Amino acid sequence: MSAAKTVTHLFWTFVAGGAAALVYGRPALVATGAGLAAILLYRLDRPRRFRSLVRRVARRHARILALRRRQECFVDAYGNTVEDGWLREREYFIERTVLPILEQRGFSDYLDPRWDQMIAIVEAAAASVRLPDETDMPEDGIAYERFCAGLLTQAGWHARPTQASGDQGADVIAENAGTRLVIQCKRYGKPVGNAAVQEVAAAARHWSADMAAVVSNAGFTPAARKLAATTGVQLLHHDDLAELRPMRSANRRLPA
């Protein structure tokens, strides 16, 4: 409820209560006072309800936010921690997921001054999730491919790394319930670019695959994300492989 609506509700409650008091006397005055108090309490409780709603939405997506934060932060060659990707991801989540819900709940006039509050709540939700330790991840690229194939196998896929040469851009091929998946694995120290997306999309056509993905311990550049959206390639962290499921038959086949 906006400030203008609150004033309007107070005014008409007072007017209606005053008119009723002329007819019913003291009981109507008591009821009017209670109504005015309820409106004021609802208004004063608005900041708490705003924070609670943002917190519920963020907690609902906390694990994905935690994964994205780990993917999108890296240390560059100079030892600096680069968080640009995570800052973009955080704003994207608020704009596309949080704000529409707030607007539906009547907080449209309440958003701009509280942007920093929303940022802090989303950051806290991402930090609240304990992700698997990255120290168990292989350092070598070939070993990382076998590592990803093993995660898929544990998730119910029949997965195998391809040969080092002649793979046509596919590092791992996996099948499950009639769905064929090709994966390119990138053990990087910085976000993966769109070249990997191009290569795995080509590999999917070569291997007649239903699904294609780039899997990395690092994040992905905006160009990679844009290209993935148009080619149907999934961009995954290796932790996502534990929950990766085959596509339904009606949704199979990547864009030609």
C-alpha positions as CSV (number, residue, x, y, z in Angstrom):
1,M,0.0,0.0,0.0
2,S,1.5,3.3,-1.1
3,A,1.6,6.4,1.0
4,A,-1.2,8.0,-1.1
5,K,-3.4,5.0,-0.7
6,T,-2.8,4.9,3.0
7,V,-3.9,8.5,3.4
8,T,-6.9,7.9,1.3
9,H,-7.9,4.8,3.3
10,L,-7.4,6.8,6.6
11,F,-9.5,9.7,5.3
12,W,-12.5,7.6,4.2
13,T,-12.3,5.4,7.3
14,F,-12.4,8.5,9.4
15,V,-15.3,10.0,7.4
16,A,-17.3,6.8,7.4
17,G,-16.6,6.2,11.1
18,G,-17.6,9.8,12.0
19,A,-20.9,9.4,10.1
20,A,-21.5,6.1,11.8
21,A,-20.7,7.6,15.2
22,L,-23.6,10.1,14.8
23,V,-26.0,7.2,14.5
24,Y,-24.5,4.5,16.8
25,G,-22.4,6.6,19.2
26,R,-19.5,5.3,21.2
27,P,-19.3,1.7,19.7
28,A,-18.9,3.2,16.2
29,L,-16.1,5.5,17.5
30,V,-14.3,2.5,19.0
31,A,-14.6,0.6,15.7
32,T,-13.4,3.5,13.8
33,G,-10.3,3.9,16.0
34,A,-9.5,0.2,15.6
35,G,-9.8,0.5,11.9
36,L,-7.5,3.5,11.8
37,A,-5.0,1.8,14.0
38,A,-5.0,-1.3,11.8
39,I,-4.3,0.7,8.7
40,L,-1.4,2.5,10.4
41,L,0.1,-0.7,11.7
42,Y,-0.2,-2.3,8.2
43,R,1.7,0.7,6.8
44,L,4.3,0.7,9.5
45,D,4.9,-3.1,9.0
46,R,5.6,-2.6,5.3
47,P,9.4,-2.5,5.5
48,R,9.5,-5.8,7.3
49,R,7.1,-7.5,4.9
50,F,9.2,-6.2,2.0
51,R,12.4,-7.7,3.3
52,S,10.6,-10.9,4.2
53,L,9.3,-11.3,0.7
54,V,12.7,-10.6,-1.0
55,R,14.3,-13.1,1.5
56,R,11.8,-15.8,0.6
57,V,12.4,-15.4,-3.1
58,A,16.2,-15.4,-2.8
59,R,16.2,-18.4,-0.5
60,R,14.1,-20.3,-3.0
61,H,16.9,-19.9,-5.5
62,A,19.8,-19.9,-3.0
63,R,21.7,-22.9,-4.4
64,I,21.6,-21.7,-8.0
65,L,22.8,-18.2,-6.8
66,A,25.6,-19.8,-4.9
67,L,26.7,-21.8,-8.0
68,R,26.6,-18.7,-10.1
69,R,28.6,-16.7,-7.6
70,R,31.3,-19.3,-7.7
71,Q,31.2,-19.6,-11.5
72,E,31.3,-15.9,-12.1
73,C,34.1,-14.9,-9.8
74,F,37.8,-15.7,-10.6
75,V,41.3,-14.5,-9.9
76,D,43.0,-12.9,-12.9
77,A,46.7,-13.1,-13.8
78,Y,47.5,-10.2,-11.5
79,G,46.0,-11.8,-8.4
80,N,42.9,-9.6,-8.5
81,T,39.5,-11.1,-7.7
82,V,37.2,-10.3,-10.6
83,E,33.5,-10.3,-9.8
84,D,32.0,-8.5,-12.8
85,G,30.1,-11.6,-14.0
86,W,28.6,-12.2,-10.5
87,L,27.5,-8.6,-10.2
88,R,25.7,-8.8,-13.6
89,E,24.1,-12.1,-12.6
90,R,23.0,-10.7,-9.2
91,E,21.3,-7.7,-10.9
92,Y,19.7,-9.9,-13.5
93,F,18.2,-12.1,-10.8
94,I,16.7,-9.1,-9.0
95,E,15.4,-7.5,-12.2
96,R,13.9,-10.7,-13.7
97,T,12.9,-12.7,-10.7
98,V,12.5,-10.5,-7.6
99,L,11.0,-7.3,-9.0
100,P,8.0,-8.9,-10.8
101,I,6.9,-10.6,-7.6
102,L,7.3,-7.4,-5.6
103,E,5.3,-5.5,-8.2
104,Q,2.5,-8.1,-8.0
105,R,2.4,-7.7,-4.2
106,G,2.0,-3.9,-4.3
107,F,5.6,-2.7,-3.7
108,S,6.0,-0.9,-7.1
109,D,6.6,2.4,-5.4
110,Y,9.0,0.9,-2.9
111,L,11.8,-0.4,-5.0
112,D,14.4,2.1,-6.1
113,P,15.3,3.4,-2.6
114,R,15.8,-0.2,-1.4
115,W,18.0,-1.6,-4.2
116,D,20.9,-1.9,-1.8
117,Q,18.7,-3.9,0.6
118,M,17.8,-6.3,-2.1
119,I,21.4,-6.7,-3.2
120,A,22.4,-7.5,0.4
121,I,19.6,-10.1,0.8
122,V,20.5,-11.9,-2.4
123,E,24.2,-11.9,-1.4
124,A,23.4,-13.4,2.0
125,A,21.2,-16.1,0.3
126,A,24.1,-17.0,-2.0
127,A,26.5,-17.1,0.9
128,S,24.3,-19.3,3.0
129,V,24.7,-22.4,0.8
130,R,27.8,-24.6,1.3
131,L,28.9,-26.0,-2.1
132,P,31.0,-29.1,-2.6
133,D,34.7,-28.5,-2.1
134,E,36.5,-27.5,-5.3
135,T,39.8,-29.0,-4.0
136,D,38.7,-32.4,-5.2
137,M,38.4,-31.2,-8.8
138,P,41.3,-32.3,-11.1
139,E,43.7,-29.7,-12.3
140,D,44.5,-31.4,-15.6
141,G,42.1,-30.9,-18.5
142,I,41.9,-34.6,-19.6
143,A,41.4,-35.6,-16.0
144,Y,38.6,-33.0,-15.7
145,E,36.9,-34.6,-18.7
146,R,37.0,-38.0,-16.9
147,F,35.8,-36.3,-13.7
148,C,32.7,-34.9,-15.5
149,A,32.0,-38.3,-17.2
150,G,32.1,-39.9,-13.7
151,L,29.6,-37.3,-12.3
152,L,27.2,-38.1,-15.2
153,T,27.6,-41.8,-14.6
154,Q,26.7,-41.3,-11.0
155,A,23.6,-39.4,-12.2
156,G,22.4,-42.4,-14.3
157,W,24.0,-41.6,-17.6
158,H,26.1,-44.0,-19.7
159,A,29.0,-41.6,-20.2
160,R,32.4,-41.9,-21.8
161,P,35.2,-39.4,-22.6
162,T,36.0,-39.3,-26.3
163,Q,39.5,-39.8,-27.8
164,A,41.8,-36.8,-27.5
165,S,41.7,-36.4,-31.3
166,G,38.8,-36.8,-33.7
167,D,36.2,-35.8,-31.2
168,Q,34.8,-32.9,-33.3
169,G,34.4,-30.7,-30.2
170,A,32.9,-33.3,-27.9
171,D,34.9,-34.2,-24.8
172,V,32.2,-36.5,-23.3
173,I,29.3,-38.4,-24.9
174,A,26.6,-39.7,-22.7
175,E,23.2,-41.4,-23.2
176,N,20.2,-41.8,-21.0
177,A,16.7,-43.0,-21.8
178,G,17.3,-42.6,-25.5
179,T,18.8,-39.1,-25.2
180,R,22.3,-38.4,-26.4
181,L,24.3,-35.7,-24.8
182,V,27.6,-34.2,-25.9
183,I,29.7,-32.1,-23.6
184,Q,32.7,-29.9,-23.9
185,C,34.6,-29.6,-20.6
186,K,36.6,-26.5,-19.7
187,R,38.8,-26.5,-16.7
188,Y,39.5,-22.7,-16.7
189,G,40.6,-20.0,-14.4
190,K,38.5,-17.4,-16.1
191,P,35.0,-17.3,-17.8
192,V,34.6,-19.5,-20.9
193,G,34.0,-17.6,-24.2
194,N,31.6,-18.3,-27.1
195,A,34.1,-20.4,-29.0
196,A,33.3,-23.4,-26.8
197,V,29.6,-22.9,-27.5
198,Q,30.2,-22.9,-31.2
199,E,32.3,-26.0,-31.0
200,V,29.9,-28.1,-28.9
201,A,27.0,-27.0,-31.1
202,A,28.9,-28.3,-34.1
203,A,29.7,-31.5,-32.2
204,A,26.0,-32.0,-31.4
205,R,25.2,-32.0,-35.2
206,H,28.2,-34.3,-35.9
207,W,27.1,-36.9,-33.2
208,S,23.4,-36.5,-33.9
209,A,22.9,-35.4,-30.3
210,D,19.7,-34.3,-28.6
211,M,21.4,-32.2,-26.0
212,A,24.7,-30.2,-25.8
213,A,26.4,-28.5,-23.0
214,V,29.6,-26.7,-22.0
215,V,30.7,-27.7,-18.5
216,S,33.2,-25.6,-16.6
217,N,34.4,-24.8,-13.1
218,A,34.4,-21.1,-14.1
219,G,31.7,-18.9,-15.4
220,F,30.7,-17.8,-18.9
221,T,31.1,-14.6,-20.8
222,P,28.0,-12.6,-21.8
223,A,28.8,-13.5,-25.4
224,A,28.8,-17.2,-24.6
225,R,25.5,-16.9,-22.7
226,K,23.9,-15.0,-25.6
227,L,25.1,-17.6,-28.2
228,A,24.0,-20.5,-25.9
229,A,20.5,-19.1,-25.7
230,T,20.1,-19.1,-29.5
231,T,21.8,-22.5,-30.1
232,G,20.1,-24.5,-27.3
233,V,23.5,-25.2,-25.7
234,Q,23.4,-25.5,-21.9
235,L,26.0,-23.8,-19.8
236,L,26.7,-25.8,-16.6
237,H,28.9,-25.9,-13.6
238,H,30.1,-29.5,-13.0
239,D,28.0,-29.6,-9.8
240,D,25.0,-29.3,-12.0
241,L,25.7,-32.7,-13.6
242,A,24.5,-34.6,-10.5
243,E,20.9,-33.4,-11.3
244,L,21.1,-33.3,-15.1
245,R,18.2,-35.3,-16.7
246,P,17.4,-36.3,-20.3
247,M,15.1,-34.1,-22.2
248,R,11.6,-35.2,-23.0
249,S,11.1,-36.6,-26.5
250,A,9.0,-33.6,-27.5
251,N,11.8,-31.2,-26.6
252,R,14.7,-33.0,-28.2
253,R,16.9,-31.9,-31.0
254,L,18.9,-28.8,-31.1
255,P,18.4,-26.0,-33.6
256,A,20.0,-26.9,-36.9
